[in-house]
Amino acid sequence: MVTKKIVVTGLVQGIGFRPFVAELAEKLNITGWVRNSDGIVTCQVSGEASAVGAFTKSLRTDAPPGAWIEQIKEQVLFPEQIPEKFSIIESSRQEEQTKQSIVLPADLPTCERCESELRDPFNRRFRHPFISCTSCGPRYSILEEIPYDRLSISMKRFLMCEDCKKEYNARGDVRRHAQTIACKACGPTLTYKKGTEAVTGNEQALTLAIDHLKVGGILAVKDIGGYHLAADPFCEEAVKELRRLKGRENKPFAVLFADPDSVRKYCEADADEEALLLNPARPIVLLKQKKTEHAFCPNVCGNSPDIGAMLPCNPVQIMLSEACGPLIMTSANITGELITTENDQMEQWLVEDSVAVLSHDRPIVTPLDDSIVRIVCGKRQTLRRARGMVPTPIPFPMEAQVLAAGGDLKACFCYVEGKRAYLSQHLGDLAEESCFMQYQKEQIRMKQLFHFHPKQVICDLHPLYRSKAEGAELIQHHKAHVLSVVAEHDLCGRVLGFAFDGTGYGEDGSIWGSEVFLWDEKTNLQRVAHLSPVKLIGGDEGAKNADTILYGYLYANELQPSEMIAGFDRERAQIVAQAIRLGINTVTSTSMGRLFDAVSALLDICHYNSYEGEAAIELENLAATVDEAYELSMELIETGDPLIHMDTGSLFEELLRALEQGTDRAVIARGFLYALADAIVTLSQKMRERYHVNQIALSGGTFLNRILLERVTALLEENGFLVYRNELVPPGDGGLCLGQAYAFVDRK
């Protein structure tokens, strides 16, 4: 006989690990106990040596789905008394500290077993909107403190009925120690509200909500991470009204589908894309639209060739989509603000005749938007990391204890503890007060929840960023972008990094955005190339008005379009030129995003960004309608310091010539993207000759452009380069914090 204390670290809470341990021990005639302890699982087991050995081995090899074991520590004990049976005992917050950082579960989608019960009229949880078990249901979004237990989550207010208590304690039951266990008698309850009408009761509320959607109404639905706004994608008036309510004129909406078969009816999806749809995070997956007679209203996706498709992540979404078919499912907020989580906050929308609210009484502790992903060049690309992915850490190349603050747009911070980076969820634009308050709240919450003790704080160089902390180490924005790729892929040796985006504060005080850096492990990032600097109008006008940007580029290159160029306001162009001459509200810029704005405006595609990056996105959408590309070029100029400038003067001359010849604008748009890809490849070849560098890192929001990314990846690989890009974190500012954290790590 032997008695051992066993400590298991990894993702071992919130996924049914304790019931698994208990069932395993009972099967092997082992006595003792198991409990949660501050993010780890601790067992004391007594039995024959061979049984205890088999027990320890099975902890690793037979762990429940969703669990992953980092380490198992064993210690032989000599207890005075041995328990007669095995039990799951009360969780402890006083367990000895381990060197391993804590891993907590992300929210999990409804499992197949619970879906089957949801549809079974003979099951006592038939059509129960909050059905869950040890393998599924909300986790991080309802977690208040650790260890993960009923009294530590927002389900603690719901007292279990006798039937649920029996299941909770029954050996072999799928809900044995399921912390979210509930049924119709004791769980949360749905409430439907429209105007002054309020109906509480799961089936009645759900029926009214479905009826409201079917007549073209807008339904606010309280889901796992916050409220969604749902609408019929086939009803033009509903889509129009939804855009008005959100203040979202053109940006495409995501669509919820009942199952993969329904997705295939409207979208093209290969095996990798279908795997993403079924990923436990249940993210929005960008898929190519099919041309079909059953297509949605044009205003759902706008000019985008893609549909943001998602599958249900909870029982309410399952029942709504099965009853109504495909539904627009977009976060319930005014564009730019945080997703709404509070019932009273959402009910303010009831003044609108078109809106009804389907709420429930289970509090949401952590607001979480939907995660967004896609497949490009056969690899995953994460556009937004939130529900289902947070707080799961990603590997970090080396030991560190830091807090990296990220940026102010698409805000996301991260703590690095040990060899793990814990990124926060997407927190929006910190210029919005609600977003900034949530950003601060989440920093404190994660620090307390995971017991983080950062020794360094790292922030963006921008002097006016709200994310900036007193006394922090500073790293330039685009350097952090490049280092996010280096960190994610643990690159060694020399790397040529391209960081292309809309804006970032430069080390010389100008606006950077087309930066090319040389990096190796022993030296800092050396800036080796960028677009030729131009003076542009700054402020909000400079970020949103594509016409103003275009006029700045034309003035800088001493170009004047002919009368036949559509959409060109000569009077306005002269005013902008005069302001630039006099230095009124001007900035010096190397921004790639502003170049895209200018080309989009010149081609009469988009003249104003009603949302971030709209002009660039619409340029890509138009380019995607053709396969032919007009031949354009971007000259590389040696400035001798030893920078190379990617010159735009000759590019705009050729663009104007193409327009004057009457060339199809879509063909020109694709030609522009190809010219940029060619310039990247030519520049990479020059740098390989000069610095013997063969690894390329691509980061920044510009590389969300599928045509550009596919073209440049293919050309670089054809030329023998190794191409790396962000996969687990967004290439935009949502991944910035990972590179910031890596910038000050001791790599000796």
N, C-alpha and C positions, 0 to 999 in steps of 0.2 A: 504494500500500500504506500501511496505517496500523496502529499498535499503540496500544492503549488499556488502561488499568487501569479496571475498572468495579466499583464497590461498590454492592451491592443490600441495602437494609434493609427490614424488614417481617417477615412470617411466611415465612421462606425456608429454615427448617431442619426436618427431620423429615417433609417432605411430597414428597420426590423432586425437589427443585429442582436439585441438582447434576447428576443424570442428565439432567434436562430440558435444562440448559445445554449439557452435553456433546453430546447428540443434535442440538441446534439448531446448535451450532458445526460439527459434522461435516457436517451437511446443507448448510451455507453455505460449506464448504471453508475454514473459519477454524481457525487453529492457536492453541495457548496452553494455558491451564490454568484450573481453577476449584477453589476450596476453601472450606470452612467456616472462619469466623474469629470467635470470641467472639460468636455470635448473629447474625452477618451472613454474606453470601456475597461473596467477592472473586474477580474474574476478571481474567486478562490475555489479551487477544485480539489476533491479528494477521491481517490479510486485506485484500482490496480495500475501499476506503472505503465503497462501496455495500453490501457484504456486512456490514461491521461496523455500519453504520447500521441495516440490516434486523435484525441480531442484537439490537441494543439495543432496538429497537421491540418485537420479539417477546418479550423478557424481561417486558415489562409486559402485552402483549395476549394472550399464549398461555401464561401461567404455569400450572403444573399445578393441578388441583382442590385447594382448601384453602389455597393460597398467596394472600397479598395483598402487593402491593408498595407500600411507603411512599415510597421515594425511590431513584433511580438516579443515582449520581455518576460522571462520566467524567473521565479525565485522560489526555492524550496523552503517550505515552512514546517514547523513542528508544533501544531496547535494542541492545546490541552483537550479540546473537544471538537469532534467532527460532526457536522449537521447530518441528519438522517435523510434528507432529501435535497433536491436542488431548487433554488428559488430566485426570482427576480426581486431584488430589494430596492429600497428607496435610493434615489440618486443622491450623490454627494457633491458639494462644492468645496470640500476641504481636502480633496485628494492631493497627494504629493505632486509637485510640478514636474513635468517631463520636459526634455529638451526639444521635443517635437512641437511645432506650432499646431494650432487647432484647425480642424477641417469640419465645416458644418454643411448640412445638406441644402441644395437649391430646391426650389419648388418642383414637384414631380407631376407629370400628367396622369390622368385617370388610367389605371392599368386595365388590361384585357379582362381580368377576372371581375373587377368592379363594373366595367362596362356591361358584361354579361348579366350581372345581377341587376344593374340599372334597367335592363330591358326585360327582365323576367317577372311576369305578373304574379308568380307564386313566391317570389322572394320578398322578405319584409322590407327591403330597401328598394323596391321597384319604384323607379322615377324619383328617387331621393336626391335632391340637388346637391347634396354635400357628401355623397358616398365616397369613402376612401378606406385604405387599409395600411398595413405596414409598408407596402410597396408604392403607394401613391398618395397624392394630395398636397396641399400647401405645406411648406416647411419654413424657409427663410422669411417669407413675407409675413408670417404670424409669430415668429420667434421673438420673445422679449428678453430672455437671458438664457445662459447655459447652466447646467446641462439641459439638453433637449428632453423635456418632460411635459406632462399635461399642465402642471402648475407654472411652466415657463413659457407657455404659448397662449395666444388669445382665445384658445378653446377652453381655457380654465373656467370661464363664466358659465359653461354649459355642463350641468351635472349629469352624469351618465344614468340612464334608466337601468332597471334590474337586468333586462335582456342584454344590454351593452356591457354591463359589468361582468356578466357570465362569459361573454365572448372575450372580453379583455383579459380574463384570468384563465380561460380554458386551454388546456394543453392541446396543441395541434390546430387551434383555430387561426385563420388567416389574419384575424384582428387581435391576436394575443399581444397585449401591450402596444397596440396602435394608438399613438397619442391623439390622433385626430378622430378617433372612433366616435360615431354619433349615428342616430337614426331619426326617423320622422318624429318620434316621441320626445327626443331629448336634444336634438341638434339645432343648428341655426335655422332660421326661417326666412323665406322670401317675402318681400312686400312689393306690391305694384302700386305706383302712384301716377296719376295723370290729373293735372289741375288740382282740384280740391278732393278728388276721389282717391281713397286709399284702401287697398285690399291686402290683408295679411293671410298667408296660407300658401304653401308651396305649389300645389296643383292649380289653385285658382289664380294666383299671381302669374304663374308661367303661362297659363292659357290666355290671359288678358294681354300679356306681353307679346305672344305669338300673333294674336289677332291684330294688335297695333302695328306690328311690322308688316303684316300682310296687306294692310290698307295704305301703305306708304308712309308710316310714321317713323320717327327717330326714337330709338330706344337706348337709354343709358343703362348699361348692364354692369353691376358690380362683380368683377371677376377676382382672380387671385391677387394680382398686384395693383389693382386700381380699377376705375371705371373705364369701359369702352363705350363708344357710340356706335350702335348698329343700325344698318339701313339696308333696304332692298336695292341691290346693284342694277336691277332691271328697271327701276322706277326713276325716271329722269327728274321728276319734281323732288323726290326724296334726296337724291344725290345733290341737287342744287341747293336744297335747304340745309343739308349737312355742311356744305362748303360755307354757306353764310354763317351758320352757328359757330364754326371753328375759326372763321376768318382765314380760311385756307382756299385761295382762289384756284390754284393750279396743281399743287403737289398731289401725286397719285395716292389713292387709298389702298390699304391692304384688304384682302378678301378672305373670309373664313369659309372653308369647305368641310363637308361632313366627313369625307374619307378620301383616300388616294384615288379611287375610281372617279370621284367627282372632280378632283383636281385635273386628272388626265383629260377630261372632257373640254377643258378650257385652256390648259397649259401643256407645253412640252416639258417632260421631266425624264432625265436619265436615271440610272440606278443610284448614282451619288446624290443627286438632288432629292430623290424620293427618300433616301436614307436621312438626309437633313430634315425633311418634313416630319419624319417619324422619330427624330432625335428627342430624347427626354426633355430637352428645353422647349420643344414645340415652338421653334422660332418662325418668324416670317421668312419665307424663302423666295427670292426673286427668280421667277421662271418666265421663259419666253411664252408670249401669248400665242394661242392657236387662232387661225382665221376660221371662224365658225359662225353659222347662222344664229347660234344661241348666245352670241357675245353680249357683254354687259353694255350699259350706256357708255357712250364715248367719254363722258365726264368722270368716270370712275378712275381710269388710268391715264387720261389725257393722251399725250403723244408718246408715252412710254411704250416700248416694245414688250415690256415685262408686266407681269402681275405679281404683286406681293402676296403669295399664297400661304395660308396657315391652316393647320388642323386643330381641332378642339383640344384644349388642355384641361378642361374641367367638365363636370356633369351638366352644368347649365348650358355651356357652349354646345355640348353634344346634342342636347334636346332641342335647342333653338335651331341649329343647323339641320337637324333631321326633319324638323317640322317646316322650315322655311326655305331650305335649299341654301345656296351660297348667300353670304351676308357680308356687306362692308363691315369691317371691325377695326375702328380707329380709336386711339386713346382719347378719353373724354377730357379735353382741355382746350383752352384757347391756344392757338399755335404759338410755340415758344415757351409756354408755361409748363409747370409740373402736371403730371397725370393726377387726376382727382381721386382721392381715396375716401373722403368723409361723406356720409349720407346727407347731412344738412347742406354741405357745400354743393353737392350735385342737385339737390332738390330746388336750388335757386333757379335752375334751368326750366323748372316747370311752368314758369310764366309764358313760355313759348307753347303755342297751341300744338305744335308738331311733336313735342317731346313728352315721352313717358319714361319713368324710372323703375327699373327692376333692381331692388337693393336687398341686402340681407343684414343680419345683426352680428356677424362675426367681424371684429375689427381687423383692419390691415395695419400691421406695425411698420412695414417697410414698403414704400411705393416702388413698383417695378413696371417699367414699360416692357413691351414685347421685344425680344432680341431679333435682330435681322441678319441674315446670312445669304450667301449665294456661292455657286461654284464658277470659278473662272480659271481657264487653263488647267482644268482637272484638279484644282485645289480649292479648298474652302477660303472664302474671304468674309470676314466678320464686319458688318457695317455698324451694328449696335450690340453691345454686350449688356444684357439686363436679365429679365426673368428667365429662370431655368439655367442660367450660366453663373450668376452671382449667388453666393459668395465663393464658388469653387475656385481655388487658386490655380494659377498656371506656373509651370516650372520656371525657376530663376537660376541663372548659371552658377551663382556662388552665394555664400553666406552673406547676409546683410541684415541690418535693422534700420530701415529708413521709411519716411513718409514722403511720397512724391505727390505734389499738389495738382499736377495736370495743368490745363488751361482754363480759360473762361468760357470758351465756346465748346459745346458738346462736352461739358465738364465731367471729368472722371478722375478720381485720385486713386492712389494705391499705397498700401503698406507692404513692405517686403520684410518677411520674418523667416530666418533660416534660408532655405532655398526655394521659397514660395513667394509669389507676388499675388496679393489679394486686391483685386481691382473692385472699386465701388461700381454700382450700377450707373447707367447714363443719367446725368443730373441736369441736363439742359444748359441754358445760357445764363451765366451768373449775373448778367445785367438785370435779369428779372429777380426781384427781391425774394419771391417765394422759392426760386431755384437756389439762390445764395443761402437762404436760411436752411434749406434742406441739405445743401452741401456741407454746411458747418455741423449740422445735427448728425449727419451720417459719419463724418470724421470721428466725432466723439463716440458715437454708438459702436462703430467697428473697433475702435481702440479698446473700449471697455469689454466688448463681447469676446474678442479674441485675445485679450491680455497683451496687446502690442505695446512695446516700449521702444519707439524709434530713437536712435541716437543722432540722426540727421534729418533735416527737413529740406527738400529740394523744390524749387519753384521756377517758373518761367521768367525769363529776363525782362519781360514787359513791365515798366515801372507802375502802370496803372491797373494791372490785373487785380481783381478782388481775391483771387486765389493765392496771391503772394503773401508770405508770412514774414514777420520780423526776424531778422537774423538768419534767414535761410540761405543755403547755397543756391546759386543761379545758373541756369543752363539755357543757352539760346534755343528757341523754339524748333528750328529745323534740324539742329544737331540732335535734339531729343527724338525727332521723327526717325532719323537714320539709326540711332542707337536702339530704338524700339525693335527694329528688325534684327540688329546684331544680337540683342538680348534674347529675343524669341527663338532664334536659331542657334544661339551659342556659337557665333562665328569666331574664327581665329584667323590670324594673318591679316593681310591688307584687304580693305573693302572700299569700293567706290559707291558712295551713297547719294541717291537722288531724292530730294525732299521738295516736292512740288505741291503748292496749295495756294490759298487765297491771300493769307496774310500772317506775318509773324514779325515781332520786333527784332530788328537786326542789331548786331554788335556795334554798328556805326551810327545807330539812331534812325536809319532809314527803314522802309518796309521791305522785308525780304519775302521770297515766296517761290524761287526757282533755283534752289541752292544745291550745289554739287560739292560733296566733301570727300576727302581721302582720309581713311581711318586705318590705324592698326593698333595693336594692344599697347604699344609703348608711347605713342604720341597722341596729342589732342587731334580733334577733327580739323583738317586744313581745308579751307574754302578754295576750290579750284576752278569753279565756273558758275555762271548764272546768266539770266537774261540781261541784255543791255539795259542799264537803269534809265527810267523815264520819269519826268515830273508829271504827276497827276493830281487831280482834285482829291483832297482827303476827306475824312469824316464819313458820316453815313452816306452822303452823296457819292463818295468814291467807292463805297462797298456795294451800293445797290444800283446806281444809275449806269447802265452799260453804255449808253450814248455818251455820257460825260467821259468815261474811260476811253472810248473810241476816239473822241475829239482830241484827247490828250496824246494818244499815240500818233495820230495823224499830224498833229502840230509838231511833236518831237521829231518826226521823220520828214517834215516839210512836204507833206502830201496833201493834195486837194482832189477829192472825188469829182468825177464829171456829173453833169446834171441828171444823167440817167440812173444814178445809184439811188435805189428806193430807200425811203426812211431817213434820209440825211438832212438834218436841219442846219443850214448854213449859218443862219443868224445865231443859233445857240452855239455852234462850233466856234464862231468868232468871239463870243463872250467867254467861253472856256479858255480859248487861246490867250485872250487878254488877261484873265485871272492868273494863268500860269506864268505869263510874261512878268506880271507884277508880283508874283509870289504870294498871292492871296489864297490862304487855306490849301496849300499844296504840300505834297509829300514826294519824296524820291522813292520809287518802287521798282522792285524786280519780281513782282508777284506774277506767278503763272496763272492764277485765278483771274487776275485783271486782264491778262492777255486773252483768255478765253472769252471774257465779257466783251472785249473790244471786237473780236472776230465775230461773235454771235450778233452783236449790234450791226456790224458792217454788212453781214449777210442777211439782215432784216429778219432774224430768227427770234430774238428776244432783246428788248430794249431796257427792261427793268427787272431786277431780281425781287420778285414778291416773296420768295423764300431763299435761303442761302444756297447759292450755286445754281439757281434756276437757269440762267443764261447758258452756262456750260452744259447743263443736263439737256436742255432743249437742242443745243448744237449737236450733242451726241445722238439724241433721238432722231434728228433729221438725217444725220450721217448714216444711221442704221437702216434707213429705207433704201439704200443703194449699195451696190458692190463696187462700183467704179469710183476711182479717186483721181481728182485733178492733180497734176504734178506740180507741187510747190516745194520750196526749199527754205531752210533756215541756215544762214551763213554763220560759221564759227570764226570769231575774230580773236586773234592772239593780242592780249593787251600788254603782255610782258611783265606782269607783276606777281605771280605767274598765272593770273586769271585768264580764262577764256570767256568771251561774251557770246551768247547765242543772240545773234542780231535779228531784230524784227523789221528793220527798214526795208530790206529786200523782200521780206515776206509780205508786207502790206502792199508793196508795189505790185507783186504778182497777184495778190488777192484782188486788187482793184482792176488789174488787167483782165482777170478771169471774169469778173462781173461785167465789165464793159463789153466783153465778147459774148455775153448772154449765156455763159455756162450755168448749168443747173446748180442751184445753191447747195443741194444735198451732196453733189459730187465734189464741190469746193470744200464743204465742211469735212468730208472724209479725207480729202487731200490735205487739209490743215493738220488733222490728227496723224496722218501718215508722215507728214513733214517733221512733226515734233518727234515721232518715234525714230525717224531716220537720224535726226540731230542727236538724240540720246545715244544711238548706236555708234555714230561717227565719233562723238565725244568719248565714249567708252573705249573705242579703239585707240584714240590718241593717248588716253590715260594709261592704257595697258602698255603702250610703247614707252611711255615716259616713266611710269612708276612700277611696272610689272605687277599690275593688279588684275585679277581675273574674277573676283567676286563682286556682284552688283546687288545693292539693296535699293528697293523701290518703296517709298513711303510718302505720305501726304495725301490729302483729299483728291488731288488731281488723278491719282491712280485708282480711283473708283470708276473712272471712265473705262468701260469694258473694251471698246475698240482700241484705245491707246494701249491699255495693259496687254491685251492679247497680241497686238502687233509688235510692241517693243520686246515682249518676252520671247516671242518666236524668233525675231531677228537676232537678239542677243544670244540665244541658245544656238542658233545656226552658226554664229561666229565664235562658238566655243566658250562663252561666258557661263558662269554659274549664277543663276538669278534667284534672289530671295526677296520675299515680301511678307507683310503682315498677314497672318492667317487666324491666329487666336484672338488678337486684339485688332480694333479698327485701324486702318491706315490714316484716318483723319485724327482729329484732336482727342478722340476717345481712347487712343492708344498712346498718347503723348507721355503719360505718367510712367509707363514702363521704361521708356528711353531715359526719362529724367532720373529714375532710380538707378539705372545702370551707369549713368555718367560719373557718379562719384564712388562707385564700388572699387575697393582695392583689388586689382586683378593680378597682384604679384604671385 
